[in-house]
Amino acid sequence: MYLVVKRYLDILFSILVLIVLSPVYLLTSLAIKLESPGPVIFKQERLGLNGRVFKVFKFRSMVTGAEKMGSGQYSFKGDPRVTKVGHLIRLTSIDELPQLFNILLGDMSWIGPRPPLVYHPCRYEDYSEQDKRRFTVRPGITGWAQINGRKEIDWKKRIAYDLEYVDRVSWRFDLKIALTTVGKLLTMSDNVNIDKTV
């Protein structure tokens, strides 16, 4: 029952945030377009609910064609393919904002396991039956694994956190994750785009 209510709350909250942050969307789009040629939105195939493939939306933070350069789809701290605007929007997590449209399309939720690439850490059919349980809820913009280490933890641990979320999903648990996410965004905690040596 909660998952049904959650879907409606996701939609309502996404519409509200889209209206409030519309100036941020506009300014970010202009900044990306002015700095480098190419599309404003980056689309990438991910695995979603029940293993269904969908395209996740993000503000483009790299030069056009970056997936064919260097490390390919994978980015890393200090990646030279990241533009100046891209560095800023990654630092503030603004690059994730277009995923609100994924929520409206039914691909994602505000909170849930992050959607993995279609081939990494493995293809959907190669996940164990136990691990496939992470796909029984909509993937989220943020989640239990994200507030417990983000990209700093290995995939085995990430999946363990995702399965724990599936087992514990409730409005109280979602609220805890949401509040912790806000705190981490404000303090930029666990953000791999920050140079901790400075």
N, C-alpha and C positions, 0 to 999 in steps of 0.2 A: 504493500500500500504506500509506504513512504517513497519508493522509487517513482511511483506515478505522480505524487505530489511534488517531488523533487523536480521532475521534468517541467512542470508548469512554473515552478519557482525559478528554474534556470532561464526559461523564456522571458518571464517578466523582468527579472533582474538584468538580463542581457540587454533588453530594449531600453531600460532605464539608463544603464551605463553607456550604451551607444549614444543616447541623446546627450547625456552630460558631458561625455568625452569627445563629442563630434569635433570641437576645435582641435583637439590633440590629433585626431585622425587626419584632419585636413592639413595641419602644419607638418606632421610627419610625412605625409604623402608628398607634399611640396618639397620638403628637404631632401627626400630620397631622389626625387625626379631631378632636382637641380644639381645634385652632386654627381650622379652617374647615370648613363643611359640604361634603359631597360624597364621592365615592369616594376610597379610599386609593391605588388603582392607576390610573394614566393609561395608556390604550391608544391606539396610533397606528399607522395602516397604513404599512408600509414594504415595500421590494423586497428579496427574499431570493435564495436559491439558484435559479439559472436564471430569475430575474425573477418568481418566485412572490410574490404579495402575502401578507403575514402581519401580525399585530398585535404590535408590540413593547410590552413592559411596562416601566413606570417608576413609582417612587413619585411621586405627584402633588406638584408643587412650586409650582403656581400656583393661583389662585382658580378655582373651578368656572366653566366657560364661557369660560375665557381665550382659547380659539381663535377666539372670536367678538368679541373685544375688541382694540383697538389694532392691533398688527401681525399679528394672527391667529396662525398656527401658529409664527411666528418669534419667538424671544426674543432679548433683547439685554442687555448689561451695564446694570444698574440698572433693569431692567424692573419697573415698579410692580405688575405682575400677580403677581410672585413673592412668596409668603408668607414670613414670618420663618423658619418651619421649612424651607420650600422653599429659601431662601438657604443655610441650613446644610447641607442634604443635597446641594445642588449643589456647594457649596464642597468637600465631602469626597467627592463622587462616589457617595454612598450612594444617590442617586436611581436609579442604574443597576442596583442589586442585583437587582431583580425579573427582570432579563433572564436570570438563572440558570434561571428556569422556561422561557424561550424556548429555552435550550440543551437542557433535558430534553425539550422538545417536538420538537426537531430543527430548529427555525427558525434557530438561531444557534450559534456556536462561541465559545470564549473569545477566540480571536484570528482576525482576518480583516478584510476591508474593512467599514467601518461601513455599515449598511443605510440607503440614502437614502429620502427621502419618495417616495411613488408619483408625484409630479408635479414634484419638484425634485431636481436641476437640470433634469430632463426626464423624460418618461414612458419606460418600458422600451423601447418600440418605437422611440423617437427616439434612443437611444444608437447610436453607430456600432458596427459589428461588432467592431472592435478593442476599444472600451470595454466592450462587453458581456462581455468576458472576465473582468471583475471579479466577475461573477455566477456564475462557474464553481466558486467555493468558497463555503462558508457565511459569511455576514457575522459579524463579531465584536463583542464588547464593547469590545475595544481592537484596534489594528492599527498597521501601519507608518505610515500617514498620521497617526494620532493622536499618535504619539510624535515626529513630525516637524513639529508645528505645530498639531495639533488643528483648531480652527475658524478659526485665523489665516491659513490658506492657502486660495487660491481653488480652485474645483472642478476646474479643469484639472490643477492640481498634485496635488490629492488623488487623482484618478483615475490619474494617472501613478504615484503611490506604490502604489495598489491593484494596478495591473497588474504592478508590480515584485514585489509580494508574491506574486501568483499564479505568477510565473515562478520565484521563489526559495523557495517554501514548503518547509519542512523542519523537523525538530524543533529543530535548532540555531537557525534563524531565529526560530521561535516562542519559544524560550527567551530569545533576545536581546530580543525585543519585550516578553515578560512581565516580565523583570527591569527593563527600562527603564521600563515602565509603573509598576511598584511604586515605583521611584525618583521618578518624576514625581508620583505620588500623595502620597508622603511629603513632598515639597518643595512640592507644589501648583504645580509648574511648568506653564506654558502653560494655566493655568486661567483662563478669561475671566471667572469669577465673582469674582475677586479684584480689589479696588480697589488698583491699583498706585500711586495718588496719595497714599495714606495713609502 
